[in-house]
Amino acid sequence: MEACLSDAVTLGIYRVFALTNTVAFFEHMGFVETSKDSLPQKVWSDCLNCPRFPDCDEIAMIMEL
């Protein structure tokens, strides 16, 4: 996770997110829960192919770097 976050900063990406069922891990890393509606539209085009769509039970988590 540390390497991924470091790479994000190197690439000029200062807002990272995850969809997860492992909320405690991401909270420990500094992420906070957010609304799925706040995520980029690109996420939803990827989600269309998921067997869980549209009843996904994953939680959106976000971190501002």
C-alpha positions in Angstrom: 0.0 0.0 0.0 2.8 2.4 0.9 4.4 1.9 -2.6 1.1 2.5 -4.3 0.5 5.7 -2.4 4.0 6.8 -3.1 3.6 6.1 -6.8 0.4 8.1 -6.8 2.1 11.2 -5.5 5.0 10.7 -7.9 2.4 10.7 -10.7 0.7 13.8 -9.4 -2.4 11.9 -8.1 -3.4 13.3 -4.8 -6.8 11.6 -4.4 -7.0 7.8 -4.3 -10.0 5.6 -3.7 -10.9 1.9 -3.2 -14.1 -0.1 -3.2 -13.7 -2.7 -0.5 -15.3 -5.1 2.0 -12.2 -4.7 4.2 -13.0 -1.3 5.7 -10.8 -1.6 8.8 -7.7 -2.2 6.7 -8.3 1.0 4.6 -9.2 3.0 7.7 -5.9 1.9 9.3 -4.1 3.2 6.2 -5.8 6.6 6.5 -8.8 6.2 4.2 -12.3 7.4 5.1 -15.6 6.2 3.9 -17.2 8.2 1.1 -20.3 8.1 -1.1 -20.0 6.0 -4.2 -21.5 8.9 -6.0 -18.4 10.9 -5.4 -16.2 8.5 -7.4 -15.2 9.1 -11.0 -17.6 8.0 -13.7 -14.9 5.6 -15.0 -15.6 3.4 -12.0 -19.2 2.8 -13.1 -18.2 1.8 -16.6 -15.9 -0.8 -15.1 -18.6 -1.9 -12.7 -21.1 -2.7 -15.5 -19.2 -5.9 -16.2 -19.2 -7.0 -12.5 -21.7 -9.8 -11.5 -22.5 -7.8 -8.3 -23.7 -4.8 -10.3 -25.9 -3.0 -9.4 -26.3 -4.6 -6.0 -22.6 -4.1 -4.9 -22.0 -4.3 -1.2 -18.6 -2.8 -1.3 -17.8 0.4 0.6 -16.2 3.4 -1.1 -13.1 4.6 0.7 -11.0 7.7 -0.2 -7.8 9.3 0.8 -6.5 12.8 0.1 -2.7 12.7 -0.2 
